[in-house]
C-alpha cells in the first residue's frame, strides 16, 4: 500500500463511518486501511491506462495530452512540452443530483 491519501483531511472521518455502516463486516484495523486500499486500486488502474467506475459516484480515466510547443512566459522563448497523462473524473448523474439538491435556508 502506498498510502495515497495520507494528506486527505477527511480520511480519519471515513473509518468510523465504515465501522458504523458495516459493523459485522469490518473491524477497526480493516476499516482504517479500507480507504487506502480503494484509492491505491484506483491509482494503479489509472497508471495502467484503464478506466475505473464507481457506480453512483463517478468514473476515473486517464487521458493523454499530446506534445506541443509552448512559450516561456518570462522570455517568450518557444519550449517543447512533452506528452503527459492526466487524470479525468466525471461525476455520476446521482452524485450531481445530490450536489445540486435544493437546501432549506436555516
N, C-alpha and C positions, 0 to 999 in steps of 0.2 A: 504494500500500500504506500502511495506517495504522499498522502496527506494533503490532497489538493485544496481542501477547504479550511486549512488551519487558521487563516486570517478572516474568515467569514464570521461576522458578528452574530448571526443567528444560529450558528452551529450548535451552541450549547443548549439552545431552547428546543432543538429538534429531538434530543434524547428523551426528555420527559414526555414529549408528545407521542413519540413512538411507543414508549412503555405504557402510557395510559390508553392508547388506542388498540394495542395488541398485548395485553398483559400476560396471556398464556403462551404467546409465541416468542417473545423476545425478553431476555434477561437484560439487566442494566449494562453489562460489558458489551454484549452484542449490539444493543441499541445505540451505544455510544460510537461504535465504529460503522454502523449502517450508512450514515450519510457519506463517509469517506469511501466506502465500497461502491456506492451508487455513482458518485461523481468521478471516481477513478475509472469506472467502467465506461462512463460517457466519454471521458478524455481519451481512453485507449481506443474506443470505437472511432472517434473523430480522427485520431492520429493515423489510423489505418485507412482513412479516406471514406469511411462508411457513414451512414446516416443512422441516428438514434431517435426513436419516437417514444414519448411517454404519453400514453392516451390520457386525454383530459387536461394535459398540461402544455405540451408543445413538442416540436421536433428540433433537433440539433443537426446541423450538417456542416461540412467544411467546403469552402469554395476557394478557387484559385484566382488570385489577381495576377493578370499577365504582366510580363516585364514591360517596362515603359521608360520613357525619357522624362525625367523630372527636372526641376530647377532648384538650385540652392537659393533660398530667399534672400540671403545676405549679399551674395555676389552676382546672382543671376546666371551663374555658370550651369550648363547642362550636366545632369548627373544621371547615370544609368541606375534605375531602380529594378532590382531582380524580382522574379516572380515570387509570390508569397501565398501561403494558405491562411485563411482566416475562418473563424467560426461564425456560423449564421444560426440564429434562433428564430423560429416562427411560433408564436403563441397559438394555442388551440382556440377554437371558437368558444368552448366552455370557459376557458381562462379569461378571454377578452370580455365575455358577457359578465363574468363575476367581477372583473376590474371596473367595468363601466356601469355597474348596478347603481341605481339612484340611492342616495343615502338621505336619511331624515336629518334635518338640522337639529342640533342639540347641543 
